[in-house]
Amino acid sequence: MNFELSWGDIFIVFFLTLGPLKAILPFARATHATDLAFHRRMAWQSTAIAAVIALVVALLVPLVLTNWHVSSPAVSITAGIILFAQAL
């Protein structure tokens, strides 16, 4: 079984699992009564940190899955269950 995701599929999975909609309220609370420059600086720093974390996870996941002998179908089933639970 060959399992490949397109860039659009990857964006949708990241959008659903990382929860940018859930991050808006804490960002608004943290930046309440601050100037626009602080908003921008905090947003860029948060984006950079999230990108580094996503990159590290993306690079380490194949190694971890190989070491733990987890197959691609098992990951697909698990991802489907998580996305289904998220949709509920």
N, C-alpha and C positions, 0 to 999 in steps of 0.2 A: 504494500500500500504506500503510495507516494503522497505525502501530505505537505502541501505548500500553500502559503498565504500570500495574497497580493498586498500591495501597500495600503489599499483601501481597507482590506480585512484587518490588517495590523492596526491601523488607526482606530477602527471601530472597537477592536478588543481593548486597546489602551484607553480609549475614551470611556468604555463601560467599566473597566476594572480599576483604573486609577481614580476615577470619580472626580473630574474637574468641577462638576456641578456641586459636589460636596465640599470643595475647597473654597468656594466663593464666600460663604458666610464667615468662616474663620479668618480669611484674608480681610474681609470688611471689618471684623471686630478688631483685628490686630492693627489695622491702619486707620482706625477711627480718629478723627481730629488731628491728622498729620498732614503735612504738605504733599503736593503732587510729586516732588522729587523723591521723597521717601517711598511713596507708592511704587514708583518706577524702579527704584533701586531694589526694593524688597521683592518685587515681581521678577526682575531679572535674576536675582540671587536664587530665588525659589526655583525658577525654571532651570538654572544651571545645575543646582543640586539634584533636582529630579532627573535631569538628563544623564548626569553621571551615574546615579543609582540605576537607572534603566539600562544604561550601557554595561555596567558591571554585571547586572543580573543576566542580561542577554548573552554576555560572554561566558558566564559561569554555569548557566543552566545546562548546556550540552554535556559539560564535564560531570556535573553532579548526577544528571540522569543516566549517563553511561556507567558511572561508578555504582549507582544504586540499582542498575539493571532495570530501568523503567522504560517500557516500550512507547513508541509514538501513539499507537491506539489508546493506551492507558492515559496518556496526556490529553488526547482528543476527547475522550469520554469525560475525564475530570473537568476539562475546560467547559464542555457542554453543560455539565451539571452546575458548575459555578455560574455560568452566564444565565442559565435557567433560573437559578435561585435569586440572582441579582435582578432579573426581570420581574420576579414576583414581588 
